[in-house]
Amino acid sequence: MIRFCSLSSGSSGNCIFIGTETTRILIDAGISGKKIEDSLCAFGERGQNIDALLITHEHCDHIQGAGIVSRRFHVPVYATKGTWDNMYVGKIDENNKKIIDPEKGSFNIGDIIVKPFRTPHDAAEPVAYTFCTNGHKLAVATDIGHITREICDNIEGSELVLLESNHDLNMLKFGSYPRDLRMRIAGDLGHLSNDNASEFASYLAEKGTKIIVLGHLSHENNTPTLAYDTLCSKLRDRGFENGKEVSVYVAKRDVPMKMICIED
């Protein structure tokens, strides 16, 4: 069995938990160390049991609590060299600084095979990840300006995908953000819109994905209902019914979502 839970997901902070019976991993730590610890305790986990923290990129909403988690629980932190060179997480044990290279492929953390792959985003060397164990495959992919062949090739075949659905195009267009920021968000190195995410998620459903979790929603330019309805409509157009062939969830901004367990 593999367990999945978004502890927090949105433009103000991101942190994801993935675990088996013997291995527990966090992806990003963009919320406070205390909030991470409290969220883990809410479903019977402890910070002391975390085996690794994987960082996607250096933006604050992905690293805020990374140094605290590493120091407090002696957790190794994995990131690309470009990310390490551009993020500040305070002083941590040199033995816990792990550099990953997407060109070198997969590596193991306990009984989980981790595969980093590159994403187009306005950061130094951003990556997303897939996780394989006991015949299961999961993917976590946010902060994506556009879908590339590398992203498709890596995510295809995942049972569960957490996919960014950052903004509604009309809310972004007519919202309060200045023009330069709107262009950055909607650009090729920005974030996926609801429409972009729904199109790709529907493609993944055709390739066998059974669980889609929409994440990294903008507080100012999106709503959970808009993201959810856009995807469900697109899935219906492709012949899929939510709750039958595919199950759709929206990761919550400030509190953990319900744990998803995928049985062997």
N, C-alpha and C positions, 0 to 999 in steps of 0.2 A: 504494500500500500504506500502511496505517496500523498502527502497532505499539502494543501496550498491555502494561503491566506494573505490578503492584502491588509497590512496594518494601517496604512494611510496611503492615499493616492490622489494627487492633484498638484496644481502649480505651487502650493504652499508647503508640500512635503510628501516624500514617497518612501515607502519601506514595505518589502514583500518577504514573506516567510515561505520556505519550501522545506519539507522534512520527510524522512523515512523513519523506520523504527530506530535506526542507528545514526543517522546524519541529519543535521539541521543547519540550514543556510539562510542568511538574510541577503536580499538584493536591495542595495541602497539603504541609506540611513539619513533621510532628509528631515527627520523630526528629532526631538530631544531624546537623549539617552533615557531619561525617566519615562517618557511616553512609550518608548520601545519596550522597556522593561515591564511596564504596567500592562501593555497590550499582550506581550508574551504570557504573562501570568494569567491573563483572562482566559486563555485556553490551555492552561496547565503546563506551559513551558517556562524555562528560566534562561536568563542571559548567559549563565554559566555553561549551558548546554549547547550554545551556538558554536558550530565548528568553523564557520567562515563568513565573512562579509564581502560580497561582491559589489563593486562600484561600477555604474554604467558611464558616468562622466562627472566632471568637477562642479557643476552648477549647485548652488547652495541648497536647493530643494531636494538634492540627492545625497548630500554629505554632511549636513548639519550635525548629526549625532555620531558620525563615523569614528572620530577620535575617542569620544567618550566610551562608546561600546568596546572598542579595541582595548583601551587602557583598563576599563573596569573589569572586563571579563577575559582579558588576554586573548582576544579574537584576531586571527590573521585577516588582513585586509588585502583584497585582490583588485588590481586596477591596471590599465595599460600604462606604459611609460609616459605617454603624453598626458594622461590624467594625473599621474603622480606629480609630474613637473608643474602642473597648474592648479592643484588643489592644496588647501591648507587645512589639516585636521589636528594640528597640534602635535606635540611630541609623542610618538608611539615607539614601542620596541622595534628595533631594526629587523629582528627576526620575524616580525609580523607584517612587514612590508613585502607584499608579493606582487611581482610584475608579470602580467599576462600579455601574450602576443597572439592576436587573432590569426596571424599567418601560420602559427605552429599548431593550430587545431585544438583538440579537446584535452582536458586534464581531469583527474579524479579528485573529488573531495569525499572521503568515505566511500559509500556505495553509490554515489551519484556522479555521473559523467557530465562535466560542464563544458559547453562549447560557446566561446565568445565569438561574435561576428560583428562586423562594422555597420554603423548606421550613419546616415547623412543628417548631421545636426551641427549647430554652430558652437561646437566645443572642440577641445584640443584633439582627442582621439577617442570618440565615444563608441560604445559597443552595446549590444543587447546579448541575451544569453538563451541557450536551450539547455534542458536538463533531462538526462535519460537514466532510468533505473528500472530493473526488473521488467523490461518490455514496455515501460511507460515513457512518454516524451512530453515535456511541458516547455513553454516558451514565455519569456517576459520581454516585451519590446515596446518601449516608449521613447519619446523625444525623437521622432522620425520626421524629417522634412518631406520625404517622398519614399515610396516603396521601390526598392531596387531588386535586381535579380538575386543578389547575395542574401537579402532578407527573405525573399520567397524560398530560395533553395534551403535555407536553414530552418525556417519555421514550418514548412510543409510537413504534414504527417504528425504534427503535435496533437495530442488528445485535448490539451487545455492550452489556451493562449491568453495571456493578458496583453491587450493591445491598446495603444494610445487612441483616444477619441477626444482630442483636446478642445476643439471649438466648433461652434455653429457658424457657418460662413456669414449669414446675415447679421447675427449678433456681433461678430467681429467687425464687419463692414460698417455698421451703424452705431457701434459702441463708442465709448469715451476714449479709447486708446489713440495716441497720436499716430499719424500716418506711417511714420518710419517703423514703429513697433508693430502695427498691423501687417505691414509688408514683411517684416522679419518672421512673424508667427506663421503667415500663410506661404512663406517662401520655401524653396527647395531644401533649406537647412533649418527649417522651423519645426512645425508640429502638424500632425495629421488632423484634418477636419473630420466631423462626423461622417460626411459623405465619403471621404477617402477611406476612413477606417471601415465603414460598412461595406464598401466595395471589396476591400481586401479580405475582410472577415468572411464575407459570403464565398469568396474564392477558396478560403481555407476550409470552410464547411464542405465544399464540393470535393476537397482533397482529404476529408475524413475527420476534421476537427469537431469534437463533440461539445466542448465547453468554451465559451468566449466570455472573457471578463474585460469590459471596457474600463480603461483607467486614464489617469493623468488629465482629468477634465478641468478646464479652466473655470474658476469661480465667477469671473466676469463675463465670459463669452460662451457659456454653455450651461446646460442643466442636465441632470441625470435623466430626466424624462425625454428630452430632445435626443440625447445620444442613444438611449434605449429604443425609442420609437423609430429612429432612423435606421438602426440595424435590423430591427424586427421586420420593418417594411421591406428592406432589401432582401432579407432571407426569404420572406414570403414570395417575392418575385422570382426567386431561384428555386422555389418548391420546398422550402424548409419551414417547419413550424416550430416556434420556440416552445421548449418543454417536451418536445418529442425527439426529432432527429438532432436538434441542437438546443443547448441551454445557454441563455444569455444572462449575465450579471453585470452590474455596474459597481465598481469598487468605490467605497465611501471615502470622503475627503478626510474626515477627522477621527473616525473610529474604525476598528477592524471590521471587515466583512465576516460573514459566516464562513467557518472553515469548510473547504471542499476536500473531500477524501475520494481518491481514485483507488478502488480495490484491485488487487491482483487477480 
